[in-house]
């Protein structure tokens, strides 16, 4: 049991290290491109592409900040329900941030291919298929996680330290 606990804490340290490193890169990129954003994005007229870009940029910054606070143990989970809620919020954030990026790619493809209707329909069918698959897998994960509180090794499945 001591070996399992030691491995758990090493894995936890690695996870926290990678989250902090990723967040550092996100902040670096944010400040690196802030001047260009102010010049080209904020002075441009409001369009769906601009709105989606800003949701992607600032939504990721806020979401990753919350994840960083949780992973570093700064957020205090007083109950299993709070921990499960945080876990579900993280899952939703990850899916939503990916889908905002996908929406930008779809808009770019549509513009590059000169707004062809057949391309838009094909991309939307493929996109919808992917969304349904992701939501199905995520739902199965949430259901399975809620059924058992402990791994076979005796460690909490979704509790954070």
C-alpha positions in Angstrom: 0.0 0.0 0.0 2.9 2.4 0.7 4.2 1.8 -2.8 0.8 2.7 -4.3 0.6 5.9 -2.2 4.2 6.9 -3.3 3.3 6.3 -6.9 0.1 8.3 -6.5 2.0 11.3 -5.1 4.7 11.1 -7.8 1.9 11.0 -10.5 0.1 13.9 -8.8 3.3 15.9 -8.7 3.9 15.2 -12.4 0.3 16.2 -13.2 0.6 19.5 -11.4 4.0 20.2 -13.0 2.6 19.7 -16.5 -0.5 21.8 -15.7 1.7 24.6 -14.4 4.0 24.4 -17.4 1.1 24.4 -19.9 -0.5 27.4 -18.1 2.9 29.3 -18.3 3.0 28.7 -22.1 -0.6 29.9 -22.4 0.2 33.1 -20.5 3.4 33.6 -22.6 1.4 33.2 -25.8 -1.3 35.6 -24.5 1.2 38.4 -23.7 3.3 37.7 -26.8 0.3 38.3 -29.1 -1.6 41.0 -27.1 -0.3 43.9 -29.2 -1.4 42.3 -32.4 -4.8 41.4 -30.9 -5.4 45.0 -29.9 -4.4 46.2 -33.3 -6.2 43.7 -35.6 -9.0 42.2 -33.5 -10.3 44.9 -31.2 -10.4 47.5 -33.9 -12.1 45.2 -36.4 -15.9 45.2 -36.8 -17.9 42.6 -34.8 -18.4 39.4 -36.7 -19.2 35.8 -35.8 -15.5 35.0 -36.4 -14.4 37.7 -34.0 -16.8 36.6 -31.3 -15.7 33.0 -31.6 -12.1 34.0 -31.5 -12.5 36.1 -28.4 -14.5 33.3 -26.7 -11.7 30.9 -27.5 -9.0 33.2 -26.4 -10.5 34.4 -23.1 -12.6 31.4 -22.4 -9.4 29.2 -22.4 -7.6 31.7 -20.2 -10.4 31.7 -17.6 -11.0 27.9 -17.8 -7.3 27.0 -17.6 -7.0 29.4 -14.6 -9.7 27.4 -12.8 -8.1 24.1 -13.7 -4.7 25.4 -12.5 -6.2 26.4 -9.1 -7.8 23.0 -8.8 -4.7 21.0 -9.8 -2.5 22.9 -7.4 -4.8 22.3 -4.5 -5.7 25.9 -4.1 -9.5 25.2 -4.5 -10.8 23.5 -1.5 -13.2 20.6 -2.0 -15.2 20.1 1.1 -17.4 17.3 -0.3 -17.6 14.6 -2.9 -20.3 16.7 -4.6 -18.1 19.7 -5.0 -15.3 17.5 -6.4 -17.6 15.8 -8.8 -19.0 19.2 -9.9 -15.5 20.5 -10.5 -14.7 17.3 -12.6 -17.8 17.7 -14.7 -17.1 21.5 -15.2 -13.5 20.5 -16.4 -15.0 18.0 -18.8 -17.5 20.5 -20.2 -14.7 23.2 -20.5 -12.4 20.8 -22.4 -15.1 19.8 -24.8 -16.4 23.4 -25.3 -12.9 24.9 -25.8 -12.2 22.2 -28.4 -15.5 22.9 -30.2 -14.9 26.6 -30.3 -11.6 25.9 -32.1 -13.4 23.5 -34.4 -16.0 26.2 -35.3 -13.2 28.5 -36.3 -11.6 25.8 -38.5 -15.0 25.2 -40.1 -15.4 28.9 -40.9 -12.0 29.1 -42.4 -12.6 26.0 -44.5 -15.9 27.4 -45.7 -14.2 30.7 -46.7 -11.2 29.0 -48.4 -13.5 26.8 -50.4 -15.5 29.9 -51.5 -18.6 29.2 -49.5 -19.7 26.0 -51.3 -22.9 24.6 -49.9 -21.8 20.9 -50.4 -18.7 21.5 -48.4 -20.6 23.1 -45.6 -23.1 20.2 -45.4 -20.3 17.6 -45.5 -18.3 19.3 -42.8 -21.4 19.8 -40.6 -22.3 16.1 -40.9 -18.8 15.0 -40.0 -18.7 17.6 -37.2 -22.0 16.4 -35.8 -20.9 12.8 -35.9 -17.8 13.7 -33.9 -19.8 15.8 -31.3 -22.2 12.9 -30.8 -19.3 10.5 -30.3 -17.5 12.8 -27.8 -20.7 13.4 -25.8 -21.5 9.7 -25.7 -18.0 8.8 -24.4 -18.1 11.7 -21.8 -21.6 10.6 -20.6 -20.5 7.0 -20.2 -17.4 8.2 -18.2 -19.5 10.3 -15.9 -22.0 7.5 -15.3 -19.2 4.9 -14.6 -17.3 7.3 -12.3 -20.4 8.0 -10.3 -21.0 4.3 -9.7 -17.8 3.5 -8.0 -16.0 5.9 -5.6 -12.7 3.9 -5.5 -10.3 2.3 -7.9 -9.5 -1.3 -7.3 -6.3 0.0 -5.6 -8.2 1.9 -3.0 -7.6 5.5 -4.3 -10.3 8.0 -4.9 -11.3 8.3 -8.6 -12.1 12.0 -8.9 -11.0 13.5 -5.6 -8.3 16.1 -5.7 -5.7 16.9 -3.1 
